[in-house]
Amino acid sequence: MRSDLIFGALTHVTNRYQLCQLASKATRKLHKPNTRLQDTTNEVLDRFKDTVPMDEAVEPVVEKVSLEERRAA
């Protein structure tokens, strides 16, 4: 059932809204013509259950800019 897949994917992504966003993006990228969209979504959630869909290195790194550098511009 899809609820089992969702709860399995929530082990790696704790925010449900973020899980929906990631699953929809991944489904759009992995979907093949002439296949059911539901099957692609189930496959994506199954992949999220086994691996971490968001890697720490993917998140943008915010650099702290000193006060003097901001004033120079």
C-alpha positions in Angstrom: 0.0 0.0 0.0 1.1 3.5 -0.6 0.7 4.5 3.1 3.4 2.0 3.9 5.7 3.5 1.3 5.0 7.0 2.7 5.8 6.0 6.3 8.9 4.3 5.1 10.0 7.4 3.2 9.3 9.6 6.3 12.2 7.9 8.1 14.6 9.9 6.0 12.5 13.0 5.4 10.8 14.2 8.6 8.9 17.1 7.0 5.8 15.8 5.1 5.5 18.9 3.0 9.1 18.5 1.9 8.5 14.8 1.2 5.6 15.8 -1.1 7.8 18.3 -3.0 10.7 15.9 -3.4 8.4 13.1 -4.5 6.6 15.2 -7.1 9.9 16.5 -8.6 11.4 13.0 -8.7 8.2 11.5 -10.2 8.3 14.1 -13.0 11.9 13.3 -13.8 11.6 9.5 -13.6 8.3 9.1 -15.3 8.4 7.2 -18.6 5.8 7.5 -21.3 3.2 4.7 -21.6 3.5 3.9 -17.9 1.1 4.6 -15.1 1.9 7.7 -13.0 0.9 5.8 -9.9 3.5 3.2 -10.5 6.2 5.8 -11.0 5.2 7.5 -7.7 5.3 4.2 -5.9 8.8 3.5 -7.3 10.0 7.0 -6.1 8.6 6.4 -2.6 10.2 3.0 -2.5 13.5 4.6 -3.4 13.1 7.2 -0.7 12.5 4.4 1.8 15.9 2.9 1.0 18.1 6.0 0.5 18.3 9.6 1.8 16.7 11.7 -1.0 18.2 14.9 0.3 22.0 14.9 0.8 23.6 17.4 3.2 26.0 18.6 0.4 23.1 19.6 -1.9 21.8 22.2 0.4 23.2 25.7 -0.4 26.0 26.9 1.9 25.3 30.4 3.3 28.6 32.3 3.7 28.8 34.8 6.5 29.8 38.1 5.2 31.5 40.5 7.6 30.0 43.9 8.3 32.9 45.7 6.6 32.5 43.8 3.3 28.7 44.7 3.2 29.4 48.4 3.6 32.1 48.5 0.9 29.6 47.9 -1.8 
